[in-house]
């Protein structure tokens, strides 16, 4: 279980950040360009919130990145379900899964730009990075399903739909939940990186790149905070839905 965020710990790191920003500003003529303070970042974020361009960028990035996550989860669930009882399919999928796990995301982004336009890039990269953890975890969950329960279901001729709901789901959902928690963070990191490189218009990645080019460090930290907030919100909502499904399956 991941350690919880404590208010005192967060406050301590914010103070350290503030102290570092003040020290750089005092030591160098343009030190404020190197590290904006948390106060500057927060004020800049408050300035951005009322603008329609801000919400358009948030909507565009969320739709593509979270859309890539959902598409990849659906594909991973399907292929893991098929591969669980088919060793030849597991062997066939093993090399591409290993490649996606090992190759740096920047390499995939640059290669994908040859095939795709910038608008589709973040969706594709997010889906690509999400697939291995979800596929492997779900596959492991299916392979660890209690064989006695499966035998019991066969003996009593329990319909396939009830078998999925009563046997497979309670066994697999903990594996899927763990993978989804990891994958949601990965998809936002990879998706934002794809937008920074591909520069699709009206996205968070484009705003990050612009802030970097013009040394707008308050904007850089403000948009980074937006990515963190979106990742946390989507993770909380999605995992709440998974937990609700787990409760119904276990009832």
N, C-alpha and C positions, 0 to 999 in steps of 0.2 A: 504493500500500500504506500502510495506517495505521501511524503510529509505534508501536513497542512500549512497554509500560509497564515502566519501569526501577525496581528497588527503591529506588535512591537518590532518584529523582524523587518516588516515592510517599511516602517517608519525609520528604522536605523539605516537601511540602505538608501532611502530617499535623502536622509541627512548627509550621508556619505557622498551621494551624487551632488547635492547642493554645495557641499564643501569643496568638492573637486572642481566644480564650475567656477566658484568664487576664486579659488586659488589660481586657476588658469587665467582668468580674467585679470587678476592682479599681477601675474608674472609676465604676461605677454600682452602687447598692444591689441592684438586681435584674438585674445584667448577665448572670448565669448563665441567665436565662430567654431572653435574646436569642440566645445561641450556646452550646449545650452543647459540651463538649470531646469529642474522639474517645474518651478514656478513659471518660467518662460514657456515651456512645453504645454503646461496646463492652460495658460492664457491663450496661447495660439490655438489650441484645440477648441476652446470656447468661442473663438472668433470663427473657426471653420464650421462649427455645428449648424448655424442658421442658414448656411448657403446651400442652394440647390445642387451646385456642383459637387459638394461634399457627399451628399446623399446619393447622387448619381454614381459617383465613384464607388461608394460602399456597396450599392446595389449591384453594379456591374461585376465587381470582384466577387461578391458573395455568391451571385448566381452561377458564375463559372467555376469557382473553386469548390463550393459545396455541391454543385451539380456533378462535378468530376468525382467527388467523394461518393455520392449516392450511386452513380453509374458503376464505379469500380466495385463498390460493395455488392451490388446486384450480380455483377459478372463473377466476382470471387465466390459468392455463395453458390451460384449455379455450378461453376467448375469444380469447386470443392465437393459438392454433393455428388457430381458425376465421378470424380476421381477417387472418392473414398473406397469404392468397391471395384475400381479398375486400375490395377497396378501399371498397366501399359500407359494409361493417361497420366498418372502421377509422374512416370518417368519422362513422358513427352513434355510435360509442363515444367519439369525441374530445371532445365537449362535456362529458359527465358526468365523464370522467377529469380534464379541465382544471379543472372546478369543485371536485372533491375535492382536487386539488393546491393550489388557491389559497385556499379558504375556511378560516378558522381552525377548529381542532378543537373549540374551545369552542362555536362556533355549531352544529356538527353535534350535539354532546352535548345542548344545550338543546332543539334541534328534535326529536331522537330521543326525548327524554323525553315528548314529546306522544304518540308512537306506541307506545313500548315501556315495559315495566316496568323497574325498576332492575336486576333480576337479569340481564336480557338486554342491558343497555346496553353493558357493557364488551366483550362478544363482538361486537356489531354495530359499535361504533366501532373496535375493533382491526381487524376485517375491512375496514372502509372505508378506513382509513389505509394498510393493507398493499397494497390492490389496485393503485393507480397505479404504484408503482415496479416491482412484479413483472410486471404486464401490459406496461408499456412496455419493460422490459428483455428479456423473453422475446420480445415482438414484434420487437424490433430484432435479437435473436439469430437468429430464424427468417428474417428478411429478409436477413441477412448470410450465410446458409448458402451454401456454395460451389456455384454453379450447375453447375459441371463434375461434381461428385460426384452431384448430382441427375440430371443427364443420363446419367451412367454407370449409375446405378441403374435408370433407365428402359430403357436400351438392353439391359441384361442381365436385365431383368424380375425384379429383386430384390423379394421379397415385402415388403409394406408394414411388417410387424412388424420385419423385419431392417433395413429402410431407416430406421425410427425409431431403432432401437438403434445402428446403425452410422454413420448420417449426421447425423441431427438432434440426438441427445443430445450427442455430443461438441462440436457447434457451439454449442448453446444453453445447456448447463450452466454455462459460465463466466459468462454473462450472468445466469442465474438465481441463481447463488451470490452474485454481487455484490448483486443486488436483495434477496435473502433476508437478507444480513447487515445491510443498511440497514433493511429492513422489520421485523426482529426488535426492533431498538431502538425504532422508531416505535410498534410495537404495544404495547410495555410502557408507553411514555410516555402514549400516547393512552388505553390501557385503564385505567391508574391514575388519570388525570385524570377519566375517565368515572365511576369508582367514587367519587372524592372528591365529585363533583357529584351523582351519583345516590344515593349512600349505600346500596348493597345490604348487607344484614346479613351479618356474618361474612366481610368481605373486607379486603384490605390498604388499599384506599382509605378505608373506614370508619374504620380505625385511624389513618390519617394525619389525617383530619378531626378525630377526637376529640383527637388530640395537639395539633392547632392550637388548638382551642377552649379547652382547659385549659392551654395553654402548657407542655405536656410535651415540651420540646425534645429531651431524650434519646430519647424514644419516636419523635419525628419523624425524627431522624437514624438511629435503629435500623431503622425500617421502610423508610426510603429506601435504606439499605444492603442490606436484603433484596431490594428491587426490582432494584438493580444486580446483586446476586449471581444472582438468578433469570434476569435478562436474559442475563448472561454464560454461565450454564450451558446454557440452552436454545439460545443461539446456537452454542456449541461443539458440543453434541450434534447439532444439526440440520445444521450445516455439515460435521461429520464424516460424517454419513450421505450428504450430497450428494457429498462427495469420494469416498466409497466407491463410489457409483453411477457417478461419472465414471471411476474406475479400471476398473470392469467394462466400461463402454461403450467405453473406449479400448483394452481388451485385444484 
